[in-house]
Amino acid sequence: MEERILRWVSGRIASKVASSVTFTKGFDPGMFSGRVERMALNLRIPFCRMRCAFCAFPGEVFTESYKRVFVDGLKDELRFYSDHFERGNGSRPVVERVYLSGGTPTLLYKEFGEIKGFVNEHFPFHGDIALEAYPSDLIDEVLRSMVDNGVEQISVGVQTFNDGLLSRMGRKGGREEVVKTLRRVMDYGFSYVNIDLMFALSNQTKEMMIEDLETATRMGVHGVSTYPLMILPYTGLGKGCSTGAKTGKWMVQDRKDEEREQELYSAIVDYMEGASYKVRAIWSFSLKPEAYEGPYEHECFIGLGPRAWGMINNRFTLNAPSTEDYIATLTEGKLPLHATSEVRDSPTVRLARHLYHGKVHKDILKRLVGEDFKLRGLVGLVRMTGLLAWDGDCLRLTRKGLAYGNLSTKKIAMATLAKMDEILRAG
């Protein structure tokens, strides 16, 4: 009975959040109807060093000529947004964070200074610059360019330190090279070094996962983001996958795979908490959680670049699917928006967003319950099943709650990514 209740709670919240986004094509002027004081920028670099079979964010083949076209287009897009905010907002919002996501942002390391100049030209910028990086790209020349141009935070896509798994994933370099690269990164004095690790990979054991965590924590990285394998049909892995049930949108795990994933996730939580890392988000653990923010976590952020997405005044935005479409739209003097969605808001959805970070403050919870009294019963049910417990002024996800949060977050992420791919492919 408890298992049925737990799955009902997990499924209900996940379903509500996932269904809150429904895309329609075109530009939504409502994005600029409310005042925005502060925001972040997510600059998505569309080019990839290599195409990873598991990646849910497909990129394009890199060429020097296309790079120049993209950089020029990025400047136009920043200007268009600056103009729209000036007209509709009365002033340009302060940018608190710039995050370069991928693709492979380090392919543009020679343009970092130019891109930073674009941002400063079009928006008041007071905050951190962060970027994602492929390990083998992080030679001294690239790292020096980052430091010289104000990049203070870096997230390195390690995925695993295990030689066998790295080889099966087609990654360049083995454990020794990746560890050497991370040590070099740590020596450059970035204010925050995060690494990405994947779990629930084929043939990955709990011992392999713990060894990856031990390697990371021994080097003193500030944050470790762990992501479960997500098999989406449009990825290389999804197209070639023969396991799981295809729904047309994603691959559904069987019960055995789900239990194995939960076992690995619980082992991650136990190890990271024992190593003094705090839960920064469901899949992210940190020595200093207040110092870092992922590319999609700011309350308001503009997605810039092909296939980038943003969140402005409760509107989810999705950019043109390719660099060619992106540049063509900019050339017409328009924002390169392919689709938008007004996010259907509800106290349950907002509660889920807070719990993504592992906790909700009692004052926030009181306000949410005041808006929807039924939420009191839902929270009570979740507490009865041991998913939530009071810790001072905050209601926190327990160890069991985090494990179910992993399941819910994965459902939400896969549903949203499938919707994005569907609307982008619709043309």
C-alpha positions as CSV (number, residue, x, y, z in Angstrom):
1,M,0.0,0.0,0.0
2,E,2.8,2.5,0.9
3,E,4.5,1.7,-2.4
4,R,1.3,2.6,-4.3
5,I,0.9,5.8,-2.3
6,L,4.5,6.8,-3.0
7,R,4.2,6.2,-6.7
8,W,0.9,8.1,-6.8
9,V,2.5,11.1,-5.1
10,S,5.5,11.0,-7.3
11,G,3.5,10.6,-10.4
12,R,0.9,13.3,-9.6
13,I,3.5,16.0,-9.0
14,A,5.6,15.0,-12.0
15,S,2.6,14.9,-14.2
16,K,1.4,18.4,-13.0
17,V,4.8,20.0,-13.7
18,A,5.4,18.2,-17.0
19,S,1.9,19.2,-18.3
20,S,2.5,22.9,-17.3
21,V,4.3,23.5,-20.6
22,T,2.4,23.4,-23.9
23,F,4.2,24.9,-26.9
24,T,2.7,27.0,-29.7
25,K,4.8,28.4,-32.6
26,G,5.8,32.0,-32.9
27,F,6.5,35.0,-30.8
28,D,4.6,35.8,-27.6
29,P,4.6,39.5,-26.8
30,G,3.4,38.7,-23.3
31,M,7.0,37.9,-22.4
32,F,7.7,41.6,-22.1
33,S,4.4,42.7,-20.5
34,G,5.7,42.4,-16.9
35,R,8.6,44.2,-15.4
36,V,11.9,42.2,-15.1
37,E,14.5,43.6,-12.7
38,R,17.1,40.9,-12.8
39,M,17.8,37.9,-14.9
40,A,20.4,35.5,-16.3
41,L,21.6,34.7,-19.8
42,N,22.1,31.1,-21.1
43,L,24.2,31.3,-24.2
44,R,23.9,28.0,-26.0
45,I,26.8,27.2,-28.2
46,P,25.4,25.0,-31.0
47,F,28.6,23.2,-32.1
48,C,29.9,19.9,-30.7
49,R,33.5,18.6,-30.4
50,M,31.9,15.2,-30.8
51,R,28.4,13.9,-30.9
52,C,27.7,11.8,-27.7
53,A,25.2,9.1,-28.3
54,F,23.5,9.8,-24.9
55,C,23.2,13.6,-25.2
56,A,19.7,15.1,-25.0
57,F,20.9,18.4,-26.4
58,P,22.1,17.6,-30.0
59,G,24.6,20.0,-31.6
60,E,26.0,20.7,-35.0
61,V,29.3,19.9,-36.7
62,F,31.8,22.7,-36.0
63,T,33.3,24.8,-38.8
64,E,35.3,28.0,-38.5
65,S,33.1,29.8,-41.0
66,Y,29.8,28.8,-39.2
67,K,31.4,29.9,-35.9
68,R,31.8,33.5,-37.2
69,V,28.2,33.6,-38.5
70,F,26.9,32.4,-35.2
71,V,28.9,34.9,-33.1
72,D,27.7,37.7,-35.3
73,G,24.1,36.4,-34.9
74,L,24.5,36.2,-31.1
75,K,25.3,39.9,-31.0
76,D,22.1,40.7,-33.0
77,E,20.0,38.5,-30.7
78,L,21.3,40.3,-27.6
79,R,20.6,43.7,-29.2
80,F,17.0,42.6,-30.1
81,Y,16.3,41.5,-26.5
82,S,17.9,44.7,-25.2
83,D,15.6,46.8,-27.4
84,H,12.5,44.8,-26.4
85,F,13.1,45.1,-22.7
86,E,13.9,48.8,-23.0
87,R,10.5,49.4,-24.8
88,G,8.3,47.0,-22.7
89,N,10.1,47.1,-19.4
90,G,11.2,50.7,-19.2
91,S,14.8,49.7,-18.7
92,R,17.1,46.8,-19.3
93,P,17.2,44.2,-16.5
94,V,20.5,43.6,-14.6
95,V,22.1,40.4,-15.8
96,E,23.3,38.5,-12.7
97,R,24.7,35.5,-14.4
98,V,26.0,34.4,-17.8
99,Y,26.2,30.7,-18.5
100,L,27.7,29.3,-21.7
101,S,26.1,25.9,-22.3
102,G,26.6,23.4,-25.1
103,G,27.3,21.9,-27.5
104,T,30.9,22.6,-26.6
105,P,31.5,26.2,-25.5
106,T,35.3,25.9,-25.4
107,L,35.3,25.7,-29.2
108,L,34.8,29.4,-29.1
109,Y,37.5,30.2,-26.5
110,K,39.1,32.8,-28.7
111,E,35.8,34.6,-28.8
112,F,35.2,34.7,-25.1
113,G,36.3,38.3,-24.8
114,E,34.2,39.4,-27.7
115,I,31.1,37.6,-26.3
116,K,31.6,39.2,-22.9
117,G,31.8,42.6,-24.7
118,F,28.5,42.0,-26.4
119,V,26.8,41.3,-23.0
120,N,28.3,44.5,-21.5
121,E,27.2,46.5,-24.5
122,H,23.6,45.5,-24.3
123,F,22.9,44.9,-20.6
124,P,24.1,46.0,-17.2
125,F,26.1,42.9,-16.1
126,H,27.0,42.3,-12.5
127,G,27.7,38.7,-11.7
128,D,29.4,35.4,-12.6
129,I,30.4,33.9,-15.9
130,A,30.2,30.1,-16.0
131,L,30.6,27.6,-18.8
132,E,30.5,23.9,-19.6
133,A,33.6,22.2,-21.0
134,Y,34.7,18.9,-22.6
135,P,37.7,17.6,-20.6
136,S,40.1,17.1,-23.4
137,D,39.6,20.8,-24.6
138,L,41.0,22.2,-21.3
139,I,44.6,22.9,-22.3
140,D,46.4,25.8,-20.8
141,E,45.7,28.1,-23.7
142,V,41.9,27.6,-23.3
143,L,42.0,27.9,-19.5
144,R,44.1,31.1,-19.7
145,S,41.5,32.6,-22.1
146,M,38.8,31.8,-19.6
147,V,40.6,33.4,-16.7
148,D,41.6,36.5,-18.8
149,N,38.0,37.0,-19.9
150,G,36.3,36.7,-16.5
151,V,35.1,33.1,-16.5
152,E,35.0,32.3,-12.8
153,Q,33.0,29.0,-12.7
154,I,33.3,25.9,-14.8
155,S,31.4,22.6,-15.2
156,V,33.4,19.8,-16.7
157,G,31.5,17.0,-18.4
158,V,33.5,14.1,-17.0
159,Q,30.5,11.6,-17.1
160,T,32.7,8.8,-15.5
161,F,36.4,8.2,-14.6
162,N,36.0,4.4,-15.4
163,D,38.2,3.4,-18.4
164,G,35.9,0.7,-19.6
165,L,32.8,3.0,-19.5
166,L,34.6,5.9,-21.1
167,S,35.7,3.6,-24.0
168,R,32.2,2.2,-24.5
169,M,30.9,5.8,-24.5
170,G,33.4,6.8,-27.2
171,R,35.0,9.5,-25.1
172,K,38.5,10.8,-25.8
173,G,41.1,10.0,-23.1
174,G,41.0,7.6,-20.2
175,R,40.9,8.0,-16.4
176,E,44.5,9.2,-16.1
177,E,44.1,11.9,-18.6
178,V,40.7,13.1,-17.2
179,V,42.2,13.3,-13.6
180,K,45.2,15.2,-14.9
181,T,42.9,17.7,-16.6
182,L,40.8,18.2,-13.5
183,R,43.9,18.9,-11.4
184,R,45.0,21.5,-14.0
185,V,41.6,23.1,-13.8
186,M,41.7,23.2,-10.0
187,D,45.1,24.9,-10.2
188,Y,43.7,27.8,-12.2
189,G,41.8,29.1,-9.2
190,F,38.2,29.1,-10.5
191,S,35.8,30.1,-7.7
192,Y,33.7,27.1,-8.5
193,V,34.6,23.8,-10.2
194,N,31.7,21.4,-10.9
195,I,31.8,18.1,-12.7
196,D,29.1,16.1,-14.3
197,L,28.8,12.4,-13.6
198,M,26.3,10.0,-15.1
199,F,24.7,7.0,-13.3
200,A,22.6,4.0,-14.3
201,L,24.9,3.4,-17.4
202,S,24.9,0.0,-18.9
203,N,27.2,-2.3,-16.9
204,Q,27.9,0.4,-14.3
205,T,28.0,-1.1,-10.8
206,K,27.5,0.7,-7.5
207,E,31.2,0.2,-6.8
208,M,32.1,2.0,-10.0
209,M,29.8,4.9,-9.1
210,I,31.3,5.2,-5.6
211,E,34.8,5.1,-7.1
212,D,33.9,8.0,-9.4
213,L,32.6,10.0,-6.4
214,E,35.7,9.2,-4.4
215,T,38.0,10.4,-7.2
216,A,36.0,13.7,-7.5
217,T,35.8,14.5,-3.8
218,R,39.5,13.6,-3.2
219,M,40.4,16.4,-5.7
220,G,38.2,18.8,-3.8
221,V,35.9,19.8,-6.6
222,H,33.3,22.3,-5.3
223,G,30.3,20.5,-6.8
224,V,29.3,17.2,-8.4
225,S,26.2,17.0,-10.6
226,T,25.0,13.5,-11.2
227,Y,22.5,12.6,-13.9
228,P,20.7,9.4,-14.7
229,L,20.9,8.0,-18.2
230,M,17.9,9.3,-20.2
231,I,17.2,7.4,-23.4
232,L,15.3,9.6,-25.7
233,P,14.4,8.3,-29.2
234,Y,15.9,11.2,-31.0
235,T,19.4,10.6,-29.5
236,G,22.0,8.3,-31.0
237,L,21.5,5.9,-28.1
238,G,17.8,6.0,-28.4
239,K,17.8,5.2,-32.1
240,G,20.0,2.2,-31.5
241,C,18.5,1.0,-28.3
242,S,16.8,-2.4,-28.2
243,T,15.9,-2.4,-24.5
244,G,12.9,-0.7,-22.8
245,A,9.5,0.0,-24.2
246,K,9.2,2.8,-26.8
247,T,6.3,5.2,-26.2
248,G,7.1,7.3,-29.3
249,K,8.5,10.0,-27.0
250,W,11.0,8.2,-24.7
251,M,12.2,4.8,-23.7
252,V,10.4,3.5,-20.6
253,Q,12.5,1.6,-18.1
254,D,11.3,-1.7,-16.7
255,R,10.9,-2.2,-13.0
256,K,14.3,-3.9,-12.6
257,D,16.1,-1.0,-14.3
258,E,14.2,1.5,-12.2
259,E,15.2,-0.3,-9.0
260,R,18.8,-0.4,-10.0
261,E,18.8,3.4,-10.8
262,Q,17.2,4.1,-7.4
263,E,19.8,2.0,-5.7
264,L,22.6,3.9,-7.4
265,Y,21.0,7.3,-6.6
266,S,20.6,6.4,-2.9
267,A,24.3,5.3,-2.8
268,I,25.2,8.7,-4.3
269,V,23.2,10.6,-1.7
270,D,24.8,8.6,1.2
271,Y,28.3,9.0,-0.1
272,M,28.1,12.7,-0.9
273,E,26.5,13.6,2.5
274,G,29.2,11.5,4.2
275,A,31.8,13.5,2.3
276,S,30.2,16.8,3.6
277,Y,28.6,17.8,0.3
278,K,25.1,19.3,0.7
279,V,22.2,18.8,-1.6
280,R,22.1,21.8,-3.9
281,A,19.4,20.2,-6.2
282,I,18.0,16.7,-6.7
283,W,21.0,15.7,-8.9
284,S,23.6,18.2,-7.6
285,F,25.8,18.2,-4.5
286,S,28.0,21.0,-3.3
287,L,30.5,22.1,-0.7
288,K,29.1,25.7,-1.1
289,P,25.6,25.4,-2.6
290,E,24.8,29.1,-2.4
291,A,27.8,29.9,-4.7
292,Y,26.5,28.1,-7.9
293,E,23.5,28.1,-10.1
294,G,22.9,25.8,-13.1
295,P,22.1,27.2,-16.5
296,Y,18.3,26.8,-16.2
297,E,17.8,27.5,-12.5
298,H,17.4,31.3,-12.4
299,E,13.9,32.6,-12.0
300,C,14.2,34.5,-15.2
301,F,16.7,33.8,-18.0
302,I,17.0,34.4,-21.7
303,G,18.0,31.5,-23.9
304,L,20.3,32.7,-26.7
305,G,21.5,30.7,-29.7
306,P,20.0,27.9,-31.8
307,R,17.8,25.4,-29.9
308,A,18.3,27.4,-26.7
309,W,15.5,27.8,-24.2
310,G,14.6,30.5,-21.7
311,M,12.0,31.5,-19.1
312,I,10.8,35.1,-19.2
313,N,7.8,36.3,-17.2
314,N,6.5,32.7,-16.8
315,R,6.9,32.1,-20.5
316,F,9.0,29.2,-21.7
317,T,10.9,30.2,-24.9
318,L,12.4,27.9,-27.5
319,N,14.8,29.1,-30.2
320,A,15.1,28.1,-33.9
321,P,16.3,24.5,-34.3
322,S,19.5,25.1,-36.3
323,T,22.1,27.8,-36.9
324,E,20.8,28.2,-40.5
325,D,17.2,28.9,-39.2
326,Y,18.6,31.0,-36.4
327,I,20.6,33.3,-38.7
328,A,17.7,33.5,-41.3
329,T,15.3,34.8,-38.7
330,L,17.8,37.3,-37.3
331,T,18.4,38.6,-40.8
332,E,14.7,39.3,-41.1
333,G,15.0,41.5,-38.0
334,K,13.1,39.2,-35.7
335,L,13.9,37.3,-32.5
336,P,14.8,33.8,-33.5
337,L,12.0,32.2,-31.4
338,H,10.6,29.0,-32.8
339,A,7.9,28.4,-30.1
340,T,6.8,29.7,-26.7
341,S,4.6,28.4,-23.9
342,E,2.9,30.2,-21.0
343,V,3.7,28.0,-18.1
344,R,0.5,27.0,-16.3
345,D,1.1,28.0,-12.7
346,S,-0.2,26.4,-9.6
347,P,0.8,26.0,-6.0
348,T,1.7,22.3,-6.6
349,V,4.0,23.2,-9.5
350,R,5.7,25.9,-7.4
351,L,6.1,23.5,-4.5
352,A,7.7,21.0,-6.8
353,R,10.2,23.7,-8.0
354,H,11.2,24.4,-4.4
355,L,11.6,20.7,-3.6
356,Y,13.8,20.3,-6.7
357,H,16.4,22.1,-4.4
358,G,15.6,19.7,-1.6
359,K,13.6,21.9,0.7
360,V,10.9,24.5,1.1
361,H,10.8,27.2,3.8
362,K,7.8,27.2,6.2
363,D,6.8,30.7,5.2
364,I,6.7,29.8,1.5
365,L,4.8,26.6,2.3
366,K,2.3,28.6,4.3
367,R,1.7,30.9,1.3
368,L,1.3,28.0,-1.1
369,V,-1.2,26.3,1.2
370,G,-3.1,29.6,1.5
371,E,-3.6,29.6,-2.3
372,D,-4.6,25.9,-2.5
373,F,-5.8,24.3,0.8
374,K,-5.8,20.9,-0.9
375,L,-2.0,21.2,-0.8
376,R,-2.1,20.7,3.0
377,G,-3.5,17.2,2.5
378,L,-0.9,16.4,-0.2
379,V,2.0,17.6,2.0
380,G,0.6,15.6,5.0
381,L,0.4,12.5,2.9
382,V,4.0,13.0,1.7
383,R,5.2,13.4,5.3
384,M,3.3,10.3,6.4
385,T,5.1,8.2,3.8
386,G,8.5,9.5,5.0
387,L,9.4,11.6,2.0
388,L,9.4,14.9,3.9
389,A,10.5,15.9,7.4
390,W,10.9,19.2,9.3
391,D,14.4,20.5,9.7
392,G,14.3,23.8,11.6
393,D,12.4,26.3,9.5
394,C,12.4,24.1,6.4
395,L,10.5,21.1,5.2
396,R,13.2,18.9,3.6
397,L,13.2,15.8,1.4
398,T,14.4,12.8,3.4
399,R,16.7,10.3,1.9
400,K,13.7,8.4,0.6
401,G,12.2,11.6,-0.6
402,L,15.3,12.4,-2.6
403,A,15.1,9.0,-4.2
404,Y,11.5,9.6,-5.3
405,G,12.5,13.1,-6.3
406,N,15.0,11.5,-8.7
407,L,12.2,9.6,-10.4
408,S,9.9,12.6,-10.6
409,T,12.6,14.9,-11.9
410,K,13.6,12.4,-14.6
411,K,10.0,12.1,-15.7
412,I,9.6,15.8,-15.9
413,A,12.9,16.3,-17.8
414,M,12.2,13.6,-20.3
415,A,8.6,14.8,-20.9
416,T,9.8,18.4,-21.5
417,L,12.7,17.4,-23.7
418,A,10.4,15.2,-25.8
419,K,7.9,18.2,-26.2
420,M,10.8,20.4,-27.3
421,D,12.1,18.0,-29.8
422,E,8.6,17.4,-31.2
423,I,7.9,21.1,-31.8
424,L,11.3,21.7,-33.3
425,R,10.9,18.8,-35.7
426,A,7.5,20.0,-36.7
427,G,9.2,22.8,-38.7
